Amino acid sequence: MMMSISSHLEAITDAPTLEELWKRHAERMQAYGFDRLIYGLTHYRSGYSLGDPNDFLILTTHKPEYIEPFINDGFYFHAPMVKWALEHEGACSWRMMAEMVESGTMTKAEMKVVDFNQRMGVTAGYTISFKSVSQRSKGAAALTAREGLSQDDVDAIWDEHGRDIVLANNVAHLKISSLPYTPPTRSLTKRQREALQWVGDGKTTQDIAILMGLTPATVEKHLRLARESLNVETTAQAVLKAAFQNQMFIVEQ
C-alpha cells in the first residue's frame, strides 16, 4: 500500500543523503507508473545553452544504454521536451510531441530524438520544469511511464494523481538543491574545502595559513588542487562552483 503523500514528503525532507532521497523518490514515482526517471539541474545556463554537461547534476533510473546517447552524445540538446522545459514552468504531457509530429512543426533533429526514444521504449510520460531561482539555474524532471502504458493511460494517471506527483517532485527538487553533490572525479578533500571556505569568508592566504596551521605555500597548494578538482581557472570560480554543489560549509557526518 502506498504511504500517504504527507508521510512521503516527510521522509524526503528528512533524507540525509542524495542517494537515500533519490531511492525514496524513485520508488514513489514507480508506484504511480513512472519507472524511468531523469532529473537534471544546472547552475550554468546561458540563453538556450545549459552549460557543460560535465557540470550537470543528473539523477536517473534509466539504463546506461539510454543515458549515454541522450546525455553524453548530446541528444538532450534537441529533445522537444527539454526545449519546452527551458521556456516554461510546470508540468507538460508528452502528448505535445505527437501533436508536433502531426502538425509538421518538428525539426529533423527533434525527430531524430523522438525516433531514438521510440526505439528505447521511451514513448509516454510527463515533463516537469521547476521554478528557477536565478537566470543561470534550471532544473527539470522527465518521468517515463513503464512500457505498455499509452499516453492516454498516463494522462488518466495524471488526472487522478498529478497534483501529488508535482508536489513530490517539487519537494524532491528543493531537497536535492540543498544536499552536497560531489561528482566522483571532482570531490574535494577536507583541507581543500576548508581553504575554500576561508576564501569565501574573505580571508587572505596569510590569514588562512594561520587559521589552518599551515604555511602559505601549502595553502596555495590546497587551493590549486581544489581548482583542478573543480575544473576551473580561478579560486573565485572554485568557491562559486563548490557552493553550487553544496560542498561548502557542510556538516561532517
TAQUISUL-V81471 format. One record per residue. RES is the residue in one letter. SS is DSSP state (H for helix, E for strand, L for the rest). D_CENTER is the distance of its C-alpha to the mean C-alpha in Angstrom with 2 decimals. Layout:
BEGIN
res->RES ss->SS d_center->D_CENTER
res->RES ss->SS d_center->D_CENTER
END
This chain:
BEGIN
res->M ss->L d_center->28.84
res->M ss->L d_center->25.52
res->M ss->L d_center->25.25
res->S ss->L d_center->25.40
res->I ss->H d_center->22.39
res->S ss->H d_center->23.47
res->S ss->H d_center->23.67
res->H ss->H d_center->20.25
res->L ss->H d_center->18.74
res->E ss->H d_center->20.91
res->A ss->H d_center->19.67
res->I ss->H d_center->15.99
res->T ss->H d_center->16.89
res->D ss->H d_center->19.11
res->A ss->L d_center->16.74
res->P ss->L d_center->17.33
res->T ss->L d_center->14.63
res->L ss->H d_center->11.04
res->E ss->H d_center->12.91
res->E ss->H d_center->15.21
res->L ss->H d_center->12.88
res->W ss->H d_center->10.97
res->K ss->H d_center->14.51
res->R ss->H d_center->15.92
res->H ss->H d_center->13.39
res->A ss->H d_center->13.80
res->E ss->H d_center->17.51
res->R ss->H d_center->17.74
res->M ss->H d_center->16.20
res->Q ss->H d_center->18.50
res->A ss->H d_center->21.38
res->Y ss->H d_center->20.92
res->G ss->L d_center->21.05
res->F ss->E d_center->17.45
res->D ss->E d_center->17.32
res->R ss->E d_center->14.64
res->L ss->E d_center->11.04
res->I ss->E d_center->7.94
res->Y ss->E d_center->4.64
res->G ss->E d_center->2.75
res->L ss->E d_center->3.12
res->T ss->E d_center->6.58
res->H ss->L d_center->9.72
res->Y ss->L d_center->12.04
res->R ss->L d_center->12.67
res->S ss->E d_center->16.39
res->G ss->L d_center->18.08
res->Y ss->L d_center->16.79
res->S ss->E d_center->15.19
res->L ss->L d_center->11.50
res->G ss->L d_center->12.89
res->D ss->L d_center->13.13
res->P ss->H d_center->10.84
res->N ss->H d_center->11.72
res->D ss->H d_center->9.91
res->F ss->L d_center->6.40
res->L ss->E d_center->4.04
res->I ss->E d_center->4.41
res->L ss->E d_center->6.02
res->T ss->E d_center->9.05
res->T ss->L d_center->12.68
res->H ss->L d_center->14.03
res->K ss->L d_center->16.71
res->P ss->H d_center->16.56
res->E ss->H d_center->19.07
res->Y ss->H d_center->16.70
res->I ss->H d_center->13.52
res->E ss->H d_center->15.77
res->P ss->H d_center->17.27
res->F ss->H d_center->14.41
res->I ss->H d_center->12.07
res->N ss->H d_center->14.70
res->D ss->L d_center->17.52
res->G ss->L d_center->15.82
res->F ss->H d_center->16.50
res->Y ss->H d_center->13.36
res->F ss->H d_center->15.16
res->H ss->H d_center->17.95
res->A ss->L d_center->16.32
res->P ss->H d_center->18.04
res->M ss->H d_center->15.36
res->V ss->H d_center->12.79
res->K ss->H d_center->15.76
res->W ss->H d_center->16.42
res->A ss->H d_center->13.04
res->L ss->H d_center->13.72
res->E ss->H d_center->17.11
res->H ss->L d_center->16.78
res->E ss->L d_center->15.41
res->G ss->E d_center->16.01
res->A ss->E d_center->16.36
res->C ss->E d_center->18.07
res->S ss->E d_center->20.01
res->W ss->L d_center->19.92
res->R ss->H d_center->23.63
res->M ss->H d_center->23.00
res->M ss->H d_center->22.71
res->A ss->H d_center->26.07
res->E ss->H d_center->27.58
res->M ss->H d_center->26.51
res->V ss->H d_center->28.15
res->E ss->H d_center->31.23
res->S ss->H d_center->31.63
res->G ss->L d_center->31.28
res->T ss->L d_center->28.67
res->M ss->L d_center->26.11
res->T ss->L d_center->26.25
res->K ss->H d_center->27.05
res->A ss->H d_center->23.66
res->E ss->H d_center->22.01
res->M ss->H d_center->24.63
res->K ss->H d_center->23.81
res->V ss->H d_center->20.24
res->V ss->H d_center->21.79
res->D ss->H d_center->24.40
res->F ss->H d_center->21.96
res->N ss->H d_center->20.12
res->Q ss->H d_center->23.56
res->R ss->H d_center->24.62
res->M ss->L d_center->21.66
res->G ss->L d_center->22.35
res->V ss->L d_center->19.29
res->T ss->L d_center->21.53
res->A ss->L d_center->20.90
res->G ss->E d_center->18.08
res->Y ss->E d_center->16.26
res->T ss->E d_center->13.33
res->I ss->E d_center->12.07
res->S ss->E d_center->11.25
res->F ss->L d_center->10.74
res->K ss->L d_center->13.23
res->S ss->L d_center->12.54
res->V ss->L d_center->14.08
res->S ss->L d_center->15.16
res->Q ss->L d_center->15.92
res->R ss->L d_center->13.68
res->S ss->L d_center->10.35
res->K ss->E d_center->8.54
res->G ss->E d_center->5.99
res->A ss->E d_center->7.08
res->A ss->E d_center->7.88
res->A ss->E d_center->10.70
res->L ss->E d_center->13.28
res->T ss->E d_center->15.98
res->A ss->E d_center->19.31
res->R ss->L d_center->21.38
res->E ss->L d_center->23.93
res->G ss->L d_center->27.08
res->L ss->L d_center->25.65
res->S ss->L d_center->26.39
res->Q ss->H d_center->24.70
res->D ss->H d_center->27.68
res->D ss->H d_center->26.89
res->V ss->H d_center->23.25
res->D ss->H d_center->24.46
res->A ss->H d_center->26.99
res->I ss->H d_center->24.44
res->W ss->H d_center->22.53
res->D ss->H d_center->25.87
res->E ss->H d_center->26.44
res->H ss->H d_center->23.12
res->G ss->H d_center->20.85
res->R ss->H d_center->21.06
res->D ss->H d_center->20.17
res->I ss->H d_center->17.22
res->V ss->H d_center->15.80
res->L ss->H d_center->16.76
res->A ss->H d_center->15.13
res->N ss->H d_center->11.71
res->N ss->H d_center->12.27
res->V ss->H d_center->13.35
res->A ss->H d_center->10.58
res->H ss->H d_center->8.08
res->L ss->H d_center->10.79
res->K ss->H d_center->11.36
res->I ss->H d_center->7.99
res->S ss->L d_center->8.48
res->S ss->L d_center->11.89
res->L ss->L d_center->11.67
res->P ss->L d_center->12.38
res->Y ss->L d_center->10.10
res->T ss->L d_center->12.63
res->P ss->L d_center->12.19
res->P ss->L d_center->15.46
res->T ss->L d_center->17.16
res->R ss->L d_center->16.40
res->S ss->L d_center->17.11
res->L ss->L d_center->19.71
res->T ss->L d_center->23.02
res->K ss->H d_center->24.41
res->R ss->H d_center->26.88
res->Q ss->H d_center->24.49
res->R ss->H d_center->22.30
res->E ss->H d_center->25.55
res->A ss->H d_center->26.88
res->L ss->H d_center->23.84
res->Q ss->H d_center->24.08
res->W ss->H d_center->27.72
res->V ss->H d_center->27.04
res->G ss->H d_center->24.67
res->D ss->L d_center->27.68
res->G ss->L d_center->29.85
res->K ss->L d_center->31.88
res->T ss->L d_center->33.70
res->T ss->H d_center->33.88
res->Q ss->H d_center->37.30
res->D ss->H d_center->36.04
res->I ss->H d_center->33.21
res->A ss->H d_center->35.76
res->I ss->H d_center->37.94
res->L ss->H d_center->35.20
res->M ss->H d_center->33.87
res->G ss->L d_center->37.37
res->L ss->L d_center->36.73
res->T ss->L d_center->38.32
res->P ss->H d_center->36.82
res->A ss->H d_center->36.53
res->T ss->H d_center->34.44
res->V ss->H d_center->32.13
res->E ss->H d_center->31.76
res->K ss->H d_center->31.01
res->H ss->H d_center->28.14
res->L ss->H d_center->26.70
res->R ss->H d_center->27.19
res->L ss->H d_center->25.45
res->A ss->H d_center->22.50
res->R ss->H d_center->22.33
res->E ss->H d_center->22.57
res->S ss->H d_center->19.88
res->L ss->H d_center->17.41
res->N ss->L d_center->18.90
res->V ss->L d_center->20.24
res->E ss->L d_center->23.84
res->T ss->L d_center->24.67
res->T ss->H d_center->24.45
res->A ss->H d_center->23.31
res->Q ss->H d_center->20.25
res->A ss->H d_center->19.68
res->V ss->H d_center->19.96
res->L ss->H d_center->17.48
res->K ss->H d_center->14.79
res->A ss->H d_center->15.56
res->A ss->H d_center->15.32
res->F ss->H d_center->11.84
res->Q ss->L d_center->10.86
res->N ss->L d_center->13.18
res->Q ss->L d_center->15.69
res->M ss->L d_center->18.45
res->F ss->L d_center->20.99
res->I ss->L d_center->19.44
res->V ss->L d_center->21.86
res->E ss->L d_center->23.11
res->Q ss->L d_center->23.11
END
